Amino acid sequence: MRFDVRLKRWALAFAIAALLGLRMLAPASAAESAPAVTARDTVTLVSESDSYMPGAPLRLGLRFRLAPGWHIYWKNPGAAGAPPTLSFTPGDAGDFVWPAPERITEGPVTVYGYTGEVLLARRFTPPAGQTGALAITAHATWLVCAKLCVPEEAEFHLTLAPGPVTPAAESALFAAAEARLPHRLGWPAVVTPEGRLIVTPAIAKGDEMARVFAGRPYFFPDRPGLIDPNAEEMREKAGRRFFLSLATLPGFDANADLSGIIEFDGDPKRAVAIIAHPGVVPLPSTTALPLWQSLIFGLLGGLILNFMPCVFPVLAMKAIGLAQFGYARRRAVIVHALAYAAGVMATFVVLGGILIALRASGAAAGWGFQFQSPASVTAMAWLLFGVGLNLSGVFSLGGGVTGLGQSFAGRHGLAGSFFTGLLAVLVATPCTAPFMGAALAAAMVAKPAAALGVFLAMGLGLAAPYLLLALLPGLGRVLPRPGRWMEWLRQGLAFPMYGAVAWLAWVVSREAGSAGVLGLGAGLVLLGFAGWLLGIGQQSPTPRLRRIAQSVMVTAVLAALAILSGLAAVAAPPSLLAEANGGEGGATPYSRATLAALRAAGRPVLVNMTAAWCVTCLVNERMALDSAEIRRALADRDVTYMVGDWTRQDPEITAFLRQFNHDGVPLYVLYPGGDRPPVVLPPILTETSVLAALETVREKSALAAGAGTP
């Protein structure tokens, strides 16, 4: 009796084993195929249902069970690898629905993939005319890696019975895979041209996603070749936004959307899908100024402009007029002061309106944009040369040699005062005074009416000293009496104008090379000839000689304008651009990719955004940045000195300026290294202020090193 019981148990066990073996050897008639088994992995084809209906989609998937230490790859494999592939016969199928990946380190490279168990599901639609049992054949390839990589492939078979599509036992695998899919919450995201990703999570108070947002974010781009996975992503948070500085690769397109996954704390279950649109967002440390504060900053910035080297010669010209007419002609002085102020403010409004329109159209324009064209710089040089000829007495405007002379109270004198205000603004644009940067940045993000109000405030600040001299009797009485000294001073003021022409010729050489300088010089000869003819015509006693002189003068001016039209298309030679970008003297030319790589490596960086036409920039470089003490401090602290040249238009530099709420140069930014936020230095530098900032880098680095010492 006992023997019979044992025999029945053995027979039952044998039958079960036989059935299992047959299931492994024959095509599956259930929802999971026979496995492909190696020492590295076990892979099967899985269906969410045991049955099918013709034309009704269902889900199939590759189920990977990976041995410890082995992994497969995501759709963007990262720095190396290849994603799995799957094809079906018969029927059609879409792409895999990819779960959120893991970040995996393979020696010196970083890849994106999966470990343990994962199901890669995809949509499958049976043929519409199918009848009877459906035999599915699937061919798959995948790369499985640990210390070495092994390409694998297999063919899988599933047989589904006709009938309603109902969940099979394996449908739980698809539910688990869905739980690992990234959340699609529509969070607004922007990517800047230099690879700075700004995400604003839309989280209501008490939202369960608040827990997700509290983690440390990491970005996985959907496509390879855009972002370097080997570079460390620099992370910052501000309020309910976070910022990731990504190291871009040559395939990155600053004008295209960037899609991918933000994963928090390395947890695939805490991942959010995003689509970042190209744009520019200020740094988290900067906020828009209130309108009243923007107006005050604009007024102060315009007032300080009067003390900058760009504007001083023009103001001296107006001071001659005040001294010449003195307090006795105070009413005339007031009228001309108002005309001068009107010229200043009108020019500020016109320049501001053009700048706002360019920015609204998507152009990467900023303060001083007109100096980024060699044609505009040449025209400015010719204008200042003409003013110098007038001051030297080659010809006269406004009925007197000075343009402020005997007809000061007449119509031409008022036009001269208005023109002087216009000239003061034009020559002021290469200079950036304190407070101006914040005011300009606020104007660029404000509504047009408010923005024009800021430009008017800057104009009022620039015109304020002359208005005060004219309107306050006490100031008028202290002016010196008219005399022969005024003629000497007037002629002497021509030489700062000629000096400005020489400087602008150097700017043209940086923008357009020797061809640009030749065009500028030829125009100077033609305009000098035209001015000489104008003077002869004004002094000629006979109308016939005057008409001949004027005709030849017009011809010379037209010839100069023809030269000007050709300068607009002249490109700067690469050698000049390399020199302007800091190719000499140990400086590193600015690029967003280089800066991102240096920051990812934890290196401190001092960025100098400059331009050849920026007088403030040149003074700062000569007085502070180029000193032996500063160079030694940079070397001692291992600070990379990076120079961005904005002499001609550069969208990357414009985007960098906007990040820091600047609309022009100079801009000096110190990245202390590590995860520490950048520090913006003042627009007017001294050697002491730069050394103090660099000393902070050393102190923080020393503290960081000390913190890591046991």
DAWO-V970448 format. One record per backbone hydrogen bond with DSSP energy under -0.5 kcal/mol. CO is the residue of the C=O (numbers start at 1). NH is the residue of the N-H. If there is no record, write none. Layout:
co=<CO/CO>
nh=<NH/NH>
This chain:
co=<1/2/3/4/5/6/7/8/9/10/11/12/13/14/15/16/17/18/19/20/21/22/28/31/35/36/40/41/42/43/44/45/46/48/50/52/53/55/56/58/59/60/61/61/62/62/63/64/64/65/67/71/72/73/75/77/77/82/85/87/89/92/95/96/97/102/102/104/104/105/106/109/110/111/112/113/114/116/118/118/119/120/121/122/123/124/124/125/126/127/133/134/134/136/137/138/138/139/140/141/142/142/144/145/148/150/152/154/156/157/158/160/161/164/166/168/169/170/170/171/172/173/174/175/176/177/178/180/183/183/188/189/190/191/192/195/195/196/196/197/197/198/199/199/200/201/202/204/207/208/208/209/210/212/215/216/218/219/220/223/225/226/227/228/234/236/238/240/241/242/243/244/244/245/246/247/249/252/253/257/258/259/260/261/261/262/263/264/266/267/267/270/271/272/274/276/277/283/290/291/292/293/294/295/296/297/298/299/300/301/302/303/304/305/308/308/311/311/312/313/314/315/316/317/318/319/320/321/322/325/326/327/329/330/331/332/333/334/335/336/337/338/339/340/341/342/343/344/345/346/347/348/349/350/351/352/353/354/355/356/357/358/359/363/366/368/369/370/372/373/374/375/376/377/378/379/380/381/382/383/384/385/386/387/388/389/389/389/390/397/400/400/405/407/407/410/411/412/413/414/415/416/417/418/419/420/421/422/423/424/425/428/430/430/433/433/435/436/437/438/439/440/441/442/442/443/447/448/449/450/451/452/453/454/455/456/457/458/459/460/463/464/465/466/467/468/471/472/472/473/474/475/476/483/484/484/485/486/487/488/489/491/492/492/493/494/495/496/497/498/499/500/501/502/503/504/505/506/507/508/509/512/513/514/515/516/517/518/519/520/521/522/523/524/525/526/527/528/529/530/531/532/533/534/535/536/542/543/544/545/546/547/548/549/550/551/552/553/554/555/556/557/558/559/560/561/562/563/564/564/566/567/573/573/574/575/576/577/578/579/584/588/591/592/593/594/595/596/597/598/599/604/605/605/606/607/607/608/608/609/609/610/611/613/614/615/616/617/618/619/620/620/621/624/627/628/629/630/631/632/633/634/635/638/640/640/641/642/643/643/644/644/650/651/652/653/654/655/656/657/657/658/659/663/667/668/669/669/670/670/671/673/679/679/683/686/687/688/689/690/691/692/693/694/695/696/697/698/699/700/701/702/703/704/706>
nh=<5/6/7/8/9/10/11/12/13/14/15/16/17/18/19/20/21/22/23/24/25/26/159/47/37/43/67/38/65/36/63/33/61/168/161/163/56/57/126/124/48/122/46/63/64/120/44/66/118/42/70/145/114/84/77/80/112/143/141/139/137/125/123/98/121/104/113/106/111/107/109/106/79/104/74/102/72/66/64/120/121/62/97/60/94/58/126/92/55/130/135/136/160/158/89/140/156/87/154/85/144/152/150/71/146/144/142/140/138/28/136/134/52/166/50/171/172/173/174/175/176/177/178/179/180/180/181/100/185/273/200/277/198/279/195/197/246/192/198/199/244/190/201/242/188/203/204/207/210/211/212/213/214/215/217/265/263/221/261/226/251/249/229/231/245/243/241/201/238/199/236/197/246/234/248/228/252/254/256/259/276/222/274/220/263/272/218/267/268/264/270/264/183/262/260/258/191/286/294/295/296/297/298/299/300/301/302/303/304/305/306/306/307/308/311/312/314/315/316/317/318/319/320/321/322/323/324/325/326/329/329/330/333/334/335/336/337/338/339/340/341/342/343/344/345/346/347/348/349/350/351/352/353/354/355/356/357/358/359/360/361/363/362/365/369/371/372/373/649/377/378/379/380/381/382/383/384/385/386/387/388/389/390/391/392/393/394/395/393/400/397/403/408/410/413/414/415/416/417/418/419/420/421/422/423/424/425/426/427/428/429/431/615/616/436/437/439/440/441/442/443/444/445/445/446/446/451/452/453/454/455/456/457/458/459/460/461/462/463/464/467/468/469/470/471/472/473/475/476/477/478/478/479/486/487/488/489/490/491/492/493/494/495/496/497/498/499/500/501/502/503/504/505/506/507/508/509/510/511/512/513/516/517/518/519/520/521/522/523/524/525/526/527/528/529/530/531/532/533/534/535/536/537/538/539/540/546/547/548/549/550/551/552/553/554/555/556/557/558/559/560/561/562/563/564/565/566/567/567/568/569/570/576/577/578/579/580/581/583/582/587/643/595/596/597/598/599/600/601/603/602/640/607/671/642/609/669/610/644/666/667/646/614/615/618/619/620/621/622/623/624/625/626/627/631/632/633/634/635/636/637/639/638/640/606/642/588/608/590/645/610/646/654/655/656/657/658/659/660/660/662/661/283/367/609/681/607/671/672/679/605/676/670/681/685/690/691/692/693/694/695/696/697/698/699/700/701/702/703/704/705/706/707/708/709>
